[in-house]
Structure formats: structure tokens, C-alpha cells
């Protein structure tokens, strides 16, 4: 194995370690692993993206923004990076910026159901329930197994006073093996 291959292999291993640590909630450990990987492979856009996610979850929004901007600079066509910038803006309660990034995400990929769902969440928060409903319906049409969007659609139909539509959304959840009270990520 050449030195370049060894460095790339080590960076990939550190990336996987960082992902596992992020999943476990050890954001500081994850950030360290991604930083070590970037020291070996500074051109890998995905490492900036992964470190940004750990930073965002850790509450380091400025660092997350810088890493996401770097990832987008290195790979401008990556829809996940645009969506992640929207999530970061949402976490900062900057709904207009979040909507702008979700819009860019959907321009790049109109079938990207998480952006439809997250766009719906913002409209729900703004009490624009009709627009939220449209977004959630689009998300579940694109991905019928997207349980979070079904939960959100059910809640939105409840707000709109649409008991039949709410019941349909709840039935779709049951068909997926979900129970409404089991979702921790509700609106």
C-alpha cells in the first residue's frame, strides 16, 4: 500500500469513527476524529460535512457554518450540503435563511423529501398550516415510508380541523409500524 493509499485509508477509518461517535452523541470525540481525518485528506468535502453535523449538534454553529461552506465550495452540487445549511439556520431560529436553503435544495433535487418536510415544519411554526400541509403531503408522496412527515401531516391536519385526513395520516403510520405517541421528533 502506498503512502497516499494508507493516508486515505486512515482518513476513511477516522471518518467512520467520527460518524459512530456522532451517532452516540459524543460530539467532541467526533469532531476530533473528523479533524484528524482532515489533516490526512484535506480535500474530502464529506469530512467537512460530517464535522459540521457534529459541530451543529454540539451547538458550535459558527464552526458548523464554516465547515458547511467549505464542503459546499468543494462540492457545490451536493444536495445534502445545501439541506444541512438549512438545518443549521433552523437551529439558529433563522427561518427565512432556512427556507432559502431548502428552496435551493429543492431546485437541485425536487424529489428530496427531507427538504419538503423541513420546509413544512417552518410553515407550521409560522402558523401557515395550509402551506405546511402541502409540503408534508409532497414529502410523503415522494417517500411513503417517511414516518416523521406522516406525523407532521397528522398534526397539521389536526390544526386545520381535518379529522379524516388526520386519520389517514395516522393509518399510514400504523401501516409503517409506528405509533403517534412514540415519535419524539414531533412538531
C-alpha positions as CSV (number, residue, x, y, z in Angstrom):
1,X,0.0,0.0,0.0
2,X,1.4,3.4,-1.0
3,X,1.7,6.3,1.5
4,X,-1.2,8.1,-0.2
5,X,-3.4,5.0,0.0
6,X,-2.5,4.5,3.6
7,X,-3.4,8.1,4.4
8,X,-6.7,7.8,2.6
9,X,-7.5,4.5,4.4
10,X,-6.7,6.1,7.7
11,X,-8.9,9.1,6.9
12,X,-11.8,6.8,5.9
13,X,-11.4,4.9,9.2
14,X,-11.4,8.1,11.2
15,X,-14.5,9.3,9.3
16,X,-16.3,6.1,10.2
17,X,-15.2,6.6,13.8
18,X,-16.5,10.1,13.8
19,X,-19.9,9.0,12.4
20,X,-20.2,6.4,15.1
21,X,-19.3,8.9,17.8
22,X,-21.8,11.4,16.4
23,X,-24.5,8.7,16.4
24,X,-23.6,8.0,20.1
25,X,-23.8,11.7,21.0
26,X,-20.1,12.1,21.6
27,X,-19.8,15.2,19.5
28,X,-16.4,16.4,20.9
29,X,-14.9,13.0,20.1
30,X,-16.5,13.0,16.7
31,X,-15.2,16.5,15.9
32,X,-11.7,15.4,16.9
33,X,-11.9,12.3,14.7
34,X,-13.1,14.3,11.7
35,X,-10.3,16.9,12.3
36,X,-7.7,14.2,12.4
37,X,-9.1,12.8,9.1
38,X,-9.0,16.2,7.5
39,X,-5.3,16.5,8.5
40,X,-4.7,13.5,6.3
41,X,-7.2,14.3,3.5
42,X,-8.0,18.0,3.5
43,X,-9.8,17.8,0.1
44,X,-12.6,15.5,1.1
45,X,-15.7,17.5,1.2
46,X,-17.6,14.8,3.1
47,X,-15.3,15.2,6.1
48,X,-16.2,18.9,6.4
49,X,-19.8,18.0,6.1
50,X,-19.6,15.3,8.8
51,X,-17.7,17.5,11.1
52,X,-20.2,20.3,10.6
53,X,-23.0,17.9,11.6
54,X,-21.2,17.1,14.8
55,X,-20.5,20.8,15.5
56,X,-24.1,21.7,14.8
57,X,-25.4,19.0,17.2
58,X,-22.8,20.2,19.7
59,X,-24.1,23.8,19.4
60,X,-21.0,25.2,17.7
61,X,-23.0,26.9,15.0
62,X,-20.2,29.2,13.7
63,X,-17.8,26.3,13.2
64,X,-20.6,24.3,11.6
65,X,-21.4,27.1,9.2
66,X,-17.7,27.4,8.2
67,X,-17.3,23.7,7.6
68,X,-20.6,23.5,5.6
69,X,-19.5,26.5,3.5
70,X,-16.1,24.7,2.9
71,X,-17.9,21.5,1.9
72,X,-20.2,23.4,-0.5
73,X,-17.2,25.1,-2.0
74,X,-15.5,21.8,-2.6
75,X,-18.7,20.1,-3.9
76,X,-21.2,22.7,-4.9
77,X,-23.7,20.2,-6.4
78,X,-24.2,18.2,-3.3
79,X,-27.8,18.5,-2.2
80,X,-27.2,17.2,1.3
81,X,-24.9,20.2,2.0
82,X,-27.5,22.7,1.0
83,X,-30.1,20.9,3.2
84,X,-27.6,20.9,6.1
85,X,-27.2,24.7,5.8
86,X,-31.0,24.9,6.1
87,X,-31.0,22.8,9.2
88,X,-28.3,24.9,10.7
89,X,-30.2,28.1,10.0
90,X,-33.3,26.5,11.5
91,X,-31.4,25.6,14.7
92,X,-30.4,29.3,14.9
93,X,-34.1,30.3,14.6
94,X,-33.4,31.9,11.2
95,X,-36.4,30.6,9.4
96,X,-36.0,32.8,6.3
97,X,-32.5,31.6,5.7
98,X,-33.5,28.0,6.3
99,X,-36.3,28.3,3.8
100,X,-33.9,29.8,1.3
101,X,-31.5,26.8,1.7
102,X,-34.4,24.3,1.5
103,X,-35.5,26.1,-1.7
104,X,-32.0,25.7,-3.1
105,X,-32.1,22.1,-2.1
106,X,-35.4,21.6,-3.9
107,X,-34.1,23.4,-7.0
108,X,-31.2,21.0,-7.1
109,X,-33.5,18.0,-6.4
110,X,-37.2,18.5,-6.4
111,X,-37.7,14.9,-5.1
112,X,-35.7,15.4,-1.9
113,X,-38.3,14.6,0.6
114,X,-36.4,15.7,3.8
115,X,-36.3,19.3,2.5
116,X,-40.1,19.2,1.8
117,X,-40.7,18.0,5.4
118,X,-38.4,20.6,6.9
119,X,-39.9,23.3,4.8
120,X,-43.3,22.2,6.1
121,X,-42.0,22.4,9.7
122,X,-41.1,26.0,9.3
123,X,-44.5,26.9,7.7
124,X,-46.2,25.0,10.6
125,X,-44.1,27.1,13.1
126,X,-45.3,30.2,11.3
127,X,-48.9,29.0,11.6
128,X,-49.2,28.7,7.8
129,X,-50.8,25.3,8.1
130,X,-52.1,25.1,4.5
131,X,-48.6,25.5,3.1
132,X,-47.2,23.2,5.7
133,X,-49.8,20.5,4.7
134,X,-48.8,20.9,1.1
135,X,-45.1,20.4,2.0
136,X,-45.8,17.3,4.2
137,X,-48.1,15.8,1.5
138,X,-45.3,16.3,-1.0
139,X,-42.8,14.6,1.4
140,X,-44.9,11.5,1.9
141,X,-45.8,11.3,-1.8
142,X,-42.1,11.2,-2.6
143,X,-41.3,8.8,0.3
144,X,-44.3,6.9,1.6
145,X,-42.2,5.4,4.4
146,X,-41.2,8.8,5.8
147,X,-42.8,8.5,9.3
148,X,-41.7,11.9,10.6
149,X,-43.5,13.6,7.6
150,X,-46.6,11.4,8.3
151,X,-46.6,12.5,12.0
152,X,-46.2,16.2,10.9
153,X,-49.0,15.8,8.3
154,X,-51.3,14.3,11.0
155,X,-50.5,17.2,13.4
156,X,-51.1,19.8,10.6
157,X,-54.4,18.2,9.6
158,X,-55.4,18.4,13.3
159,X,-54.6,22.1,13.3
160,X,-56.6,22.6,10.1
161,X,-59.6,20.7,11.6
162,X,-59.4,17.9,9.0
163,X,-60.2,14.7,11.1
164,X,-60.5,12.4,8.1
165,X,-57.2,13.5,6.6
166,X,-55.6,13.2,10.1
167,X,-57.0,9.7,10.4
168,X,-55.5,8.8,7.0
169,X,-52.1,10.0,8.1
170,X,-52.3,8.1,11.4
171,X,-53.4,5.0,9.5
172,X,-50.3,5.3,7.2
173,X,-48.2,5.5,10.4
174,X,-49.8,2.4,11.8
175,X,-49.1,0.6,8.5
176,X,-45.4,1.5,8.9
177,X,-45.5,0.0,12.4
178,X,-45.4,3.5,14.1
179,X,-47.5,4.8,16.9
180,X,-48.1,8.5,17.0
181,X,-47.2,8.8,20.7
182,X,-43.9,7.1,20.1
183,X,-42.4,9.9,17.9
184,X,-40.0,12.1,19.9
185,X,-39.5,14.5,16.9
186,X,-43.0,15.9,16.7
187,X,-43.6,19.5,15.7
